[in-house]
């Protein structure tokens, strides 16, 4: 799974590479390049997050917003962040969140 850190690095590298490439091209050859580069980068990053398991994606989303949880102390946020990162890194076989019988 693509971590937030790796996704950030990919977006940064893609943006930097795009700017350098645009600066090297004559103005008449730049049309559409920036948009195409943006779409390629975003499809890689967003596409990978869509493939993530439900539990890993939920853990990643909560981990990304830990600083907003004022109900927790800094130590509690740190501990929760470590636990959520373990889930993101190794989501396992999955967790059943809905224990109702499956629909037929």
C-alpha positions as CSV (number, residue, x, y, z in Angstrom):
1,X,0.0,0.0,0.0
2,X,1.1,3.5,-0.7
3,X,1.8,5.3,2.5
4,X,1.0,9.0,3.0
5,X,4.7,9.8,3.2
6,X,5.4,8.0,-0.1
7,X,2.3,9.6,-1.8
8,X,3.6,13.0,-0.6
9,X,7.0,12.3,-2.0
10,X,5.5,11.2,-5.4
11,X,3.4,14.3,-5.6
12,X,6.3,16.5,-4.8
13,X,8.6,14.8,-7.3
14,X,6.0,14.9,-10.0
15,X,5.3,18.6,-9.4
16,X,9.0,19.4,-9.4
17,X,9.6,17.3,-12.5
18,X,6.7,18.9,-14.3
19,X,7.9,22.4,-13.5
20,X,11.5,21.6,-14.7
21,X,10.2,20.0,-17.9
22,X,7.9,23.0,-18.6
23,X,10.7,25.4,-18.1
24,X,12.8,23.4,-20.6
25,X,10.1,23.4,-23.3
26,X,9.4,26.2,-25.7
27,X,6.1,27.9,-24.9
28,X,4.3,26.5,-27.9
29,X,5.0,22.9,-26.8
30,X,3.7,23.3,-23.2
31,X,-0.1,23.0,-23.9
32,X,-1.7,20.3,-21.9
33,X,1.5,18.9,-20.4
34,X,0.9,20.2,-16.8
35,X,-2.7,18.8,-16.8
36,X,-1.6,15.5,-18.2
37,X,1.2,15.2,-15.6
38,X,-1.2,16.1,-12.8
39,X,-3.8,13.5,-13.9
40,X,-1.1,10.8,-14.1
41,X,0.2,11.5,-10.7
42,X,-3.2,11.8,-9.0
43,X,-4.4,8.6,-10.7
44,X,-1.4,6.8,-9.3
45,X,-1.9,8.1,-5.8
46,X,-5.7,8.0,-5.6
47,X,-5.9,4.7,-7.4
48,X,-3.6,3.0,-5.0
49,X,-5.6,4.3,-2.0
50,X,-8.8,2.9,-3.6
51,X,-7.2,-0.5,-3.7
52,X,-6.4,-0.5,0.0
53,X,-8.4,-2.8,2.2
54,X,-11.3,-1.2,4.1
55,X,-9.6,-1.5,7.5
56,X,-6.2,-0.2,6.3
57,X,-7.9,2.7,4.5
58,X,-9.9,3.6,7.6
59,X,-6.8,3.4,9.8
60,X,-4.9,5.6,7.4
61,X,-7.6,8.2,7.3
62,X,-7.9,8.3,11.1
63,X,-4.1,8.4,11.4
64,X,-3.9,11.4,9.0
65,X,-6.3,13.3,11.3
66,X,-4.9,12.5,14.7
67,X,-3.8,16.1,15.3
68,X,-7.5,17.1,15.2
69,X,-8.4,14.8,18.1
70,X,-8.2,17.3,20.9
71,X,-10.0,14.8,23.2
72,X,-6.8,12.8,23.4
73,X,-3.5,13.8,25.2
74,X,-0.4,14.0,23.1
75,X,0.8,10.7,24.5
76,X,-2.5,9.0,23.6
77,X,-2.4,10.4,20.1
78,X,1.2,9.1,19.7
79,X,0.2,5.7,20.9
80,X,-2.9,5.6,18.7
81,X,-0.8,6.7,15.8
82,X,1.6,3.8,16.3
83,X,-1.2,1.3,16.5
84,X,-2.9,2.7,13.4
85,X,0.4,2.6,11.5
86,X,0.7,-1.1,12.3
87,X,-2.7,-1.7,10.8
88,X,-1.8,0.4,7.7
89,X,1.4,-1.5,7.2
90,X,-0.1,-5.0,7.8
91,X,-3.9,-5.0,7.5
92,X,-4.0,-8.7,7.9
93,X,-6.9,-10.9,6.6
94,X,-9.5,-8.3,7.5
95,X,-11.8,-7.4,10.3
96,X,-15.5,-8.0,10.1
97,X,-17.2,-4.7,11.1
98,X,-20.7,-5.9,10.5
99,X,-21.6,-9.1,12.3
100,X,-25.1,-9.4,10.8
101,X,-25.7,-12.4,8.7
102,X,-24.9,-11.8,5.0
103,X,-27.7,-11.0,2.7
104,X,-28.7,-13.8,0.3
